[in-house]
Amino acid sequence: METKFKHLLLVTGVTIATIISCSEQDDGQFINDSSTTLQTEIIDIPNFENPETMWEESNRELYNKAYNKFMEHVYLEDGLYKHNIRSGKEIGVAEPIYDYIKENLQTINSQVEKGEAVLMEEQGEILYARRKLLFGQIYGSFEILTKI
């Protein structure tokens, strides 16, 4: 009888430990007990539209984190930026920051479509280069490629 009790106690302890360890993931996100969706923190910068506060050191770090999250979903198709993100919420980024990054990518795509710039993928990284403009004409040489 005592052996069965110890065995039952051991199994119960292992089960409880497993449940507790499964409820927290390595990245600090927790599974909501009432649903299967993950609770994630939204990256937000207060007063994002204000250029003076936007580029403060702490805000720059937040922006870079949001930018990197966005760019994880960006790829090149026909020489243009493409992504499959419908909202900032999908990737844990506040909507104003999401819109800002999306608009910048659209601006670059517009430059590429006009022949003013080029995007290319090199060793898994997307590179961007603007054509040099001289007296309103576009010449074939490119500035140094920069990593996006």
C-alpha positions in Angstrom: 0.0 0.0 0.0 2.8 2.4 0.9 4.6 1.7 -2.4 1.4 2.5 -4.4 1.0 5.8 -2.4 4.6 6.8 -3.1 4.2 5.9 -6.8 0.9 7.9 -7.0 2.6 10.9 -5.3 5.6 10.7 -7.7 3.3 10.6 -10.8 1.2 13.5 -9.5 4.4 15.6 -8.8 5.8 14.9 -12.3 2.4 15.8 -13.9 2.2 19.1 -12.0 5.8 20.0 -12.8 5.1 19.2 -16.5 2.0 21.4 -16.6 3.8 24.3 -14.9 6.8 24.1 -17.2 4.6 23.9 -20.3 2.7 27.1 -19.4 5.8 29.3 -19.7 7.8 29.5 -22.9 11.5 30.3 -23.2 10.9 33.8 -24.6 8.9 34.9 -21.6 5.5 34.7 -23.3 2.7 32.9 -21.4 -0.1 30.8 -22.8 -3.5 32.2 -21.9 -5.3 29.5 -20.0 -8.7 30.5 -21.5 -7.5 30.2 -25.1 -4.7 28.9 -27.2 -3.4 32.3 -28.3 -0.1 33.7 -27.0 -0.1 36.9 -25.0 2.7 39.1 -26.4 3.8 42.6 -25.4 3.2 45.3 -28.1 6.2 47.4 -28.9 5.1 51.0 -28.7 6.8 54.4 -28.6 4.7 57.1 -26.9 4.2 60.1 -29.1 5.8 58.3 -32.0 4.9 60.9 -34.6 7.1 63.5 -32.8 10.6 63.4 -34.3 12.2 64.8 -31.2 11.1 62.0 -28.9 11.1 59.3 -31.6 14.8 59.2 -31.9 15.8 59.4 -28.3 18.2 56.5 -27.4 15.6 54.3 -25.6 13.0 54.9 -28.4 15.5 54.2 -31.1 16.1 50.8 -29.5 12.4 50.1 -29.4 12.1 51.2 -33.0 14.9 48.9 -34.1 13.3 46.0 -32.2 10.0 46.7 -34.0 11.8 47.1 -37.4 13.5 43.8 -37.0 10.3 42.0 -36.1 8.7 43.5 -39.2 11.6 42.7 -41.5 11.5 39.0 -40.4 8.4 38.8 -42.6 9.7 40.8 -45.6 11.0 39.1 -48.8 11.8 40.2 -52.3 9.5 39.3 -55.2 10.1 40.7 -58.7 12.7 43.0 -57.2 10.2 44.6 -54.8 9.6 44.4 -51.0 6.7 42.1 -50.1 5.3 41.0 -46.8 2.4 39.0 -45.5 1.6 41.2 -42.4 -1.9 42.7 -42.2 -1.4 44.6 -39.0 1.1 45.5 -36.4 -0.7 43.4 -33.8 0.2 40.3 -35.7 3.9 40.8 -35.0 3.6 42.7 -31.6 4.2 46.2 -33.0 2.0 49.3 -32.4 0.0 50.3 -35.4 1.7 53.8 -35.9 5.2 52.1 -36.0 3.9 49.3 -38.3 2.4 52.0 -40.6 5.6 54.0 -40.6 7.8 51.0 -41.6 5.2 49.8 -44.2 5.1 53.3 -45.8 9.0 53.4 -45.9 9.0 50.1 -47.7 6.3 51.4 -50.1 8.5 54.4 -50.8 11.5 52.3 -51.6 9.3 50.1 -53.9 8.2 53.2 -55.7 11.8 54.3 -56.2 12.6 50.8 -57.6 9.6 51.0 -60.0 10.7 54.4 -61.2 14.3 53.1 -61.8 15.7 55.3 -59.1 16.9 52.4 -56.9 17.4 48.7 -56.8 16.8 46.0 -54.3 18.7 42.7 -54.4 19.2 39.7 -52.1 22.8 38.7 -51.4 23.6 35.9 -49.0 20.1 36.0 -47.4 20.2 39.8 -46.8 18.2 42.4 -48.8 20.4 45.2 -50.1 19.3 48.6 -51.3 21.0 51.1 -53.6 19.9 54.4 -55.1 21.0 55.4 -58.5 23.0 58.6 -58.6 21.0 61.5 -60.0 22.7 64.2 -62.1 20.7 67.1 -63.5 17.5 65.0 -63.2 18.9 62.1 -65.3 19.4 58.7 -64.0 22.8 57.1 -64.7 23.7 53.4 -64.5 26.1 53.6 -61.6 24.9 52.8 -58.1 25.9 54.1 -54.7 27.4 51.6 -52.3 24.8 49.0 -51.5 23.5 49.3 -48.0 22.1 46.5 -45.8 18.4 47.1 -45.1 
